[in-house]
């Protein structure tokens, strides 16, 4: 199974997950835009019984020429600076190739570890890796499944998507509180609406199979807008998950679109990257982080963050 550079990358398996009732809406406020790259963390390392959860499509290494916005060689140190600043307890990434997964781990502080598997099996294809602060949370179980009619078959695809799509999940115990929870991380298809809706339904069903007493955190690039898409409705209204951006007691940033594509962020543009939460999760803060350093963004996506309490 795919556990970190210290372990052996893994095989597939069916998983379950818990369909839970979402939180009600809470009052939220938006902060004014800040100069990005030269400020304190928006959330930073979690203290007490709080967990800092982040989803971030870090953009695959496409071998773009150095000096261009898409160059991984230029983006990697910016991403390293950002993660060292924010230090999420849990980080679900999308699009990471195996060498990127290892490099991100090397760039994180030494107490971080990761679990993941390439979507074509082994180290092949992009990862939905989950990084975690190993001082704070301990993995108790994990698995992977594919967004297809045969979710236990590595590399399977069947809903009109030409790109393989998958899910990685980990059940954790919080070392500070003893509480257990499940973190699910995914990346839906960017072209097929049918695939996105079928993927949402499968994730909903798998969430319905987890221990219902354990809170669920779902992170991902869903490639469809929050609030208006059918996939969002399936995961919120049917799966009972809440959108942490909406339920946060306080929003720390404007409602930036999460796919600025290396351009200045646009307030009110589509939020396609989400952190969703099940029952038993209180959302204290939420942010869409437009961090850059010396004018360079770490990815074409903006990371989404939530500070939560179980």
ZITACOR-V766318 format. One line per field, one symbol per residue. psi: psi as a letter, one per 30 degrees, with the letter a starting at -180 (. if undefined). burial: I if it has 24 or more other C-alpha atoms within 12 Angstrom, else O. A space follows every 10 residues. Layout:
psi = ???
burial = ???
This chain:
psi = lijlffakll lllklllkjl klllklkllk llklkkfhll keeakklbgl kjkkkjjgkl jghlkkflff jeeeeefeee eeeeeeikek jjllgkleee eeeeeffllf gkllklkkfg kbgkalkhkj lkjffekkkf lllklkilfi ffjkgkkggf kfkkklkklk klkjfeffkl lkkkkljlkf ejeeeeeeee eeeeeeeffl jffklkkkll jfhkkkefle eeeefdeefg lljfeefkek kfllikkgif hglklkkflk jfkljlkakg kkjelkkjkh klkhfkkflf lkkklkjlk.
burial = IIIIIOOOII IIIIIIIIII IIIIOOOOOO OOOOOIIOOO IIIIIIOOOI IIIIIIIIII IOOOOOOOII IIIIIIIIII IIIIIIIIII IIIIIIIIOI IIIIIIIIIO OIIIIIIIII IIIOIIIIII IIIIOIIIIO IIIIIIIIOO IIIIIIIIIO IOIIIIIIII IIIIOOOOII IIIIIIIIIO OIOOIIIIII IIIIIIIIOI OIOIIIIIII IIIIIIIOOI IIIIIIIIII IIIIIIIIII IIIIIIIIII OIOIIOOOOI IIIIIIIIII IIIIIIIIII IIIOOIIIII IIIIIIIIII
